[in-house]
Structure formats: C-alpha cells, structure tokens
Amino acid sequence: MLYIPIEIFSREYRSKLAVAMHVCNTGIPVCFGHKSFVRNLYKSRQVKGVIYNKGVGDQVQKEDYEIDLEAGYKFIAQDEEAGIIFKNFSDFYQERSSLHSLDQVSKFFTWGDADQCFFENQTPHIDKAILTGSPRASFWGNLGHEIFKKEIQNIKSKFGSYILFPTNFATYNSFLGERRYTKHLENFSYYRDAGFQDLIDREQRKYEMQMMKFVTESVVEICTKLKKSVIIRPHPGEDVNTWRKIRNKMPSEIRQKLHVLREGDVTPWILAADLVVQRGCTTGLEAILSQVPVVSYVLEPWENQDPKRSFVDANTVSVKTVNELLSFISNGTGNILSNEFLENARAKVKDAGNDLNILAISKQICELHSSSQFEPINDLRSARFSTLKDLARMHFPRLNKNAQILDRNKRPMLTYRTVKEQIERMAIPLGIEQNFNLDLVAPSTFLMIKN
C-alpha cells in the first residue's frame, strides 16, 4: 500500500495523483487525499505500506512517525517548496528545520542538481537524497498544456487575454487575521525555528502592505489605460475576501476586467496568461520554465527586504513603479533572460514540462515497496457517510476555529466525480491505461486498486 497524504490541494494534488496512477498501474494499491483522513486510516486499519510525505515535520511529528516506523511503515518525502526561489539552497536549508534530520525517511527526493549536490556534500544524509525531480515541475510546460488542455481552453474562453498577478502576502493579509496568525506562529516551534519571527521583526507586515497597494494601483491602471483584463490569484495563506472587497469598491468598468480567483491548481492559470507579474514567488520560476513572460516588482525602499529569496526577481525584468510596469506592458512583453540564469534555473528544477520526474519517483516508490515485503491489503473501504462528513467539515463550525480555517483553505472538498474525471483527463497524456478501481474511503480520501 502507498499512502499519499496531501497538505495543500492546489499545490500538490494533481502531481501526486499522477504518481498515484503510475504506482497503482504496477499493482500497488494507493490511498490518497486529505492528510488527516489518510493518516487516520493507516493508523486505525494497520495496513502497512509506504507513506509519501511532504517533509519530516517538527519534533512532535517525528515522535509520532517513530511509532509508525516501529509498526512497520516506511517513509519517503519531498519538500514541496524546495527553496527554488532562493539564490542558494543552503539559505533555504537553514530556515527549513524539517530538513535537518532525515533519519526517519528511507528516501528523500530532490528537485534538481542544486539541492542534490547540497545534500551530498554538506549533510550526513548522502544515502537518503535521490535526484528524481519534482512531479509538480512535470506540469510546467508541454505536459501541463496537455494535462490542463480543457481547463486552459475554458479559462481563455471565459477571460480572454489577461495578465496574472499571483500574490503572497500571507503575513499582512493572512486568512487567519492578524491576531490568529500571530498566535498560530507562537504555537508552533517549527515556525519560530524556521525564522518567521525574523520576518515579522523586519517589518514584513508593512512591506507586504506596500506591495498590496502597488498591486491594487497597478491593476486599476492596467484595466483603465491599457484596457487589459487582470486576474489576481492570492496565495492559499491569504484572505481572498480582502481582495474581493478591494475589487468591489472599484468602478463597474474596472470590475468587468478585474477578477479575483483562487480555485484549483495555479498551473493552468499561468499557462493561459499573457504575462505573470510577481514578487519573490515560486510561480515566477514556474512561469519562466513554462515559457510565459514574467516581470517582477521590486519596490523602494524594500529592494533588499528579502535578498535570499530573490533568484527570480534579480534575473527578470524588474519595475519599481506602476508607470514602469505600464510602460513594460505597452512596449510588448517577453522573457529577457541570460543563459546563466536559465542554466541555474534548470539546475534547481530538473526536467520541467515532461513526465520524467513522475516516472522517477514512481520507480523509487515501487522499488522500496517491493523490497519491504508488506502484507497484502485487507479491507480499507469505509465510505459510509463520507460525503456528509466532508460537507460538515467544510460548512459547520468547530471549536478550534483556527484549525477549521486552515483546513478549509488548504484542503477543499474532493468528490468522487471530480477525481474520476481528472484521472480520465490525465491518463492519455501520462500514457497510463485506466485499469483500476477508485473508491471513496473517507472524506476527500480515495483508494485506488488495479483491476
């Protein structure tokens, strides 16, 4: 059995579904979906297998994992953020305390030569790090155009030509609100250790407030003077309603061209865009590797606010004012990138735009699974009332309000029909026969078994 607990659906779901399909096609059953329900299933049913995690986690999680290891489970992991927007992977490693101990994982999958070389040369986990590339990056280009063909067509049909602003202002515009967000950071040693308090000390909120103001002023000018459509795509950590309130206060002629959306995976929205306008965001590198033009806004006096995360900003066309951005758009957009930058980007992200990364990770999982001699699967199907439980999870209040808000933002409801349709859409581009059954086994959680 392979277990795939998903933390942020909009970031991980499609790529991990692709891995699930490949692994299942070899005859290994796969349980994937909402991370809490997947975890509850493997703990309560005791069907041993491989657990494909986002990372290692904090000390409390490590102690919990130790119990699972002793029970006979195996852990593998890949960091979903990977530090690819950092100039140097070592800076990301220092902030990411979960990477400092990989003792509990059997294999740790790296994104490219940059992080692979770091693990081989500067950590004690040489034997754990395996260069596979990331399944997420497999969709950053040609394969993404195939996988998301229908969605891209629908987006273009509905919105036409547009400029995409992916934002990441989760400190100033947290969906938890300022008080809850601060308490959230205080409650988790992982965040404190990883340097989030340092971000707050460096006036991160004021910095992000200025960037939100820049984006707001920019979209007004683009919609009115250039007559172009704009889509604002807030980060999952942001409060999307803040942006919707800003839009609702604008004149109707601007609202007709301005849209605030966060549904589903960001990749088809990038692939369908004429231009991506960003600041220090993974989507910037995703757009570049997908051959979508990118411009970065680097505002005064904040040019050096976060120099470690400036890999994309420092190597793309950058603007400091709204007028500079309008001039760039008016004169025609395009990626003006040095060969050195492109070479470094490919060192950070292996094989973007094809299925080699998906195949590489699937192969590693199958090898670990076959060498571990797990018992055959027993009954894991328990879908009774799962849909009702999922609806309750999404719509009814809980005592722990923070946990509920986090859960709803990161893990929206997955239905059987939606997952089935996505499998059908992905099968041909991935070269996989749909020779397996899909069952709902818990809220937003599914079991895939080969026929």
C-alpha positions, 0 to 999 in steps of 0.5 A: 500500500502507498499512502499519499497524504496531501497538505495543500490541494492546489499545490500538490494534488494533481502531481501526486495523483499522477504518481498515484496512477503510475504506482497503482498501474504496477499493482500497488494499491494507493490511498490518497487525499486529505492528510488527516483522513489518510493518516487516520486510516493507516493508523486505525486499519494497520495496513502497512505500506509506504507513506509519501510525505511532504517533509519530516515535520517538527519534533512532535511529528517525528515522535509520532512517525517513530511509532509508525516506523516501529509498526512497520511503515516506511517513509519517503518525502519531498519538500514541496517548496524546495527553496527554488526561489532562493539564490542558494539552497543552503539559505533555504536549508537553514530556515527549513528545520524539517530538513535537518534530520532525515533519519526517519525517511528511507528516501528523500527526493530532490528537485534538481542538481542544486539541492542534490549536490547540497545534500551530498556534500554538506549533510550526513544524509548522502544515502537518503537524497535521490535526484528524481525531480519534482512531479509538480515541475512535470506540469510546467510546460508541454505536459501541463498544456496537455494535462490542463488542455480543457481547463486552459481552453475554458479559462481563455474562453471565459477571460480572454487575454489577461495578465496574472498577478499571483500574490503572497502576502500571507503575513499582512493579509493572512486568512487567519487575521492578524491576531490568529496568525500571530498566535498560530506562529507562537504555537508552533516551534517549527515556525519560530525555528524556521525564522518567521519571527525574523520576518515579522521583526523586519517589518514584513507586515508593512512591506507586504502592505506596500506591495498590496497597494502597488498591486491594487494601483497597478491593476486599476491602471492596467484595466483603465489605460491599457484596457487589459483584463487582470486576474489576481490569484492570492496565495492559499495563506491569504484572505481572498475576501480582502481582495474581493472587497478591494475589487468591489469598491472599484468602478463597474468598468474596472470590475468587468476586467478585474477578477479575483480567483483562487480555485484549483491548481495555479498551473493552468492559470499561468499557462493561459496568461499573457504575462505573470507579474510577481514578487519573490514567488515560486510561480515566477520560476514556474512561469519562466520554465513554462515559457510565459513572460514574467516581470517582477516588482521590486519596490523602494525602499524594500529592494533588499527586504528579502535578498535570499529569496530573490533568484527570480526577481534579480534575473527578470525584468524588474519595475519599481513603479506602476508607470514602469510596469505600464510602460513594460506592458505597452512596449510588448512583453517577453522573457529577457533572460541570460543563459546563466540564469536559465542554466541555474534555473534548470539546475534547481528544477530538473526536467520541467514540462515532461513526465520524467520526474513522475516516472522517477519517483514512481520507480523509487516508490515501487522499488522500496515497496517491493523490497519491504515485503508488506502484507497484502491489503485487507479491507480499507473501504469505509465510505459510509457517510463520507460525503456528509462528513466532508460537507460538515467539515467544510460548512459547520463550525468547530471549536478550534476555529483556527484549525477549521480555517486552515483546513478549509483553505488548504484542503477543499472538498474532493468528490468522487466525480471530480477525481474520476474525471481528472484521472480520465483527463490525465491518463492519455497524456501520462500514457497510463491505461485506466485499469483500476478501481477508485473508491471513496474511503473517507472524506476527500480520501480515495483508494485506488486498486488495479483491476 
